[in-house]
Amino acid sequence: MTTVYDFNARDIDGQDQSLSTWRGKTMLVVNVASKCGFTPQYKGLEELWRKHRDQGLVVLGFPCDQFGHQEPGDEAEIKNFCSTSYDVTFPLFAKVDVNGDSAHPLYQWMKKQAKGLLGSESIKWNFTKFLIDAEGNVVKRYAPNDTPEKIEKDLQKR
C-alpha cells in the first residue's frame, strides 16, 4: 500500500527531501502561488503551522505555475517572497506541476486518493489543500477557497 512516505520532492533549496521525514505527523499539503487572489492564505497557513506544529502538524507548500502564470518566479524569488511578505517558516518545495503528464508523483497519488468536485481528479486552482493523517493517508481534499481558519477544526480532531 502506498502512503505519503513513499514520495520524495526537491525542497525550495534544491535538496531531495523524503516525505518520510514527517512520519507520524499530520500534513497539510498545499499548492501555492505568489500572485494569486488566494495568496493571503499564506498568513493563515503559517498561523496553523505555528499553532499546531508542537501537536504534530506540518504544512508543506508546493509552488505551482499552472494556473494563470501566478507563480512566475524561480525558487529563490519564491522563498524570498514568502519570507518577506508572510514570514513563512513552514517547509517549501521547488516548483512542481500538479496536473497533466508532468504532474509530480505525489500529486498524481493524492488526487487519486481524494477526488475533487464531481469526482474530478484535476486540481482546479492554486491553494488546493490535502490533509494527510499521521499514518500517511490522504483523508480530505479542500478547495482553494477553504481557508486555513476553516480547516483548523479538522486538525483539532486529529
C-alpha positions in Angstrom: 0.0 0.0 0.0 1.3 3.5 -0.9 1.5 6.3 1.7 2.8 9.8 1.5 6.0 8.4 3.0 6.8 6.7 -0.3 7.5 10.1 -2.1 10.4 12.5 -2.3 10.4 16.0 -3.5 13.1 18.7 -4.1 12.9 21.4 -1.4 13.0 25.1 -2.1 16.8 25.0 -1.8 17.2 22.2 -4.3 17.8 19.3 -1.8 16.0 16.0 -2.3 13.6 15.5 0.6 11.9 12.3 1.6 8.4 12.9 2.9 9.1 10.2 5.4 10.9 12.9 7.3 7.5 13.8 8.7 6.4 10.2 9.5 3.8 10.2 12.3 2.8 13.8 11.7 -0.4 15.2 10.2 0.4 17.0 7.0 -1.4 19.8 5.1 -0.1 19.8 1.5 -0.9 22.9 -0.5 -0.1 24.0 -4.0 0.8 27.7 -3.5 1.4 30.7 -5.7 2.8 34.2 -5.1 0.5 36.2 -7.3 -3.0 34.7 -6.7 -6.1 36.1 -5.1 -5.7 33.3 -2.5 -2.0 34.2 -1.8 -3.0 35.9 1.5 -3.8 32.4 2.8 0.0 32.1 3.4 -0.7 34.1 6.6 -3.3 31.6 7.8 -1.2 28.6 6.8 1.8 30.0 8.7 -0.5 30.6 11.7 -1.8 27.0 11.6 1.8 25.7 11.4 3.0 27.8 14.3 -0.1 27.0 16.4 -0.2 23.2 15.8 3.3 22.1 14.9 4.0 21.1 18.5 1.0 18.8 18.3 2.4 17.2 15.2 1.2 19.3 12.2 3.4 20.1 9.3 2.3 22.4 6.4 4.1 21.7 3.1 4.0 24.3 0.4 4.4 23.3 -3.3 4.7 26.3 -5.6 2.9 25.8 -8.9 2.7 27.9 -12.0 0.0 26.1 -13.9 -2.8 28.5 -13.1 -2.8 31.9 -14.8 1.0 32.1 -14.6 0.6 33.2 -10.9 4.0 31.7 -9.8 6.4 33.1 -12.3 9.5 33.4 -10.1 12.3 30.9 -9.6 12.8 29.1 -6.2 15.0 31.9 -4.8 12.3 34.5 -5.7 9.5 32.4 -4.2 11.5 31.8 -1.0 12.2 35.5 -0.6 8.6 36.5 -1.3 7.3 34.0 1.2 9.8 35.1 3.9 9.5 38.8 3.4 5.7 39.1 2.7 4.3 36.4 5.0 7.2 35.4 7.3 6.7 31.8 6.1 8.7 29.2 8.1 6.9 26.0 7.1 8.7 23.8 4.6 8.5 24.9 0.9 9.4 22.9 -2.1 10.7 23.5 -5.6 8.1 24.5 -8.2 6.0 21.5 -9.4 3.2 20.7 -11.8 0.1 19.4 -10.2 -1.9 18.5 -13.3 -1.0 16.9 -16.6 1.6 14.3 -17.8 4.3 16.1 -15.9 2.5 16.3 -12.6 4.6 15.4 -9.6 4.1 11.8 -8.5 2.9 13.0 -5.0 0.1 15.0 -6.7 -0.8 12.2 -9.0 -1.2 9.9 -6.0 -3.1 12.4 -3.7 -5.5 13.3 -6.5 -6.5 9.6 -6.9 -6.9 9.3 -3.1 -9.2 12.3 -2.7 -11.1 13.4 -5.8 -12.4 16.9 -6.2 -15.9 18.1 -7.0 -17.9 15.7 -9.1 -15.2 13.1 -8.8 -12.7 15.1 -10.8 -9.0 14.3 -10.1 -7.6 17.5 -11.5 -6.6 20.4 -9.3 -8.7 23.4 -10.2 -6.6 26.2 -8.9 -3.9 27.4 -6.5 -4.2 26.7 -2.8 -6.0 23.3 -3.1 -5.1 21.5 0.1 -4.8 17.8 1.1 -5.0 16.7 4.7 -2.8 13.6 5.4 -3.1 11.7 8.6 -0.3 10.5 10.9 -0.2 7.2 9.1 0.5 8.9 5.7 -3.0 8.5 4.2 -5.0 11.3 2.4 -8.1 11.9 4.5 -9.6 15.1 2.9 -9.2 17.4 0.0 -10.0 21.1 0.3 -10.9 23.6 -2.4 -8.8 26.8 -2.8 -11.4 28.9 -1.1 -11.4 26.7 2.0 -9.3 28.9 4.3 -6.8 27.7 6.8 -9.1 29.0 9.5 -11.9 26.8 8.2 -9.6 23.8 8.1 -8.4 24.2 11.7 -11.5 22.4 13.1 -10.5 19.3 11.2 -7.0 19.5 12.6 -8.3 19.6 16.1 -10.0 16.2 15.5 -6.6 14.6 14.8 
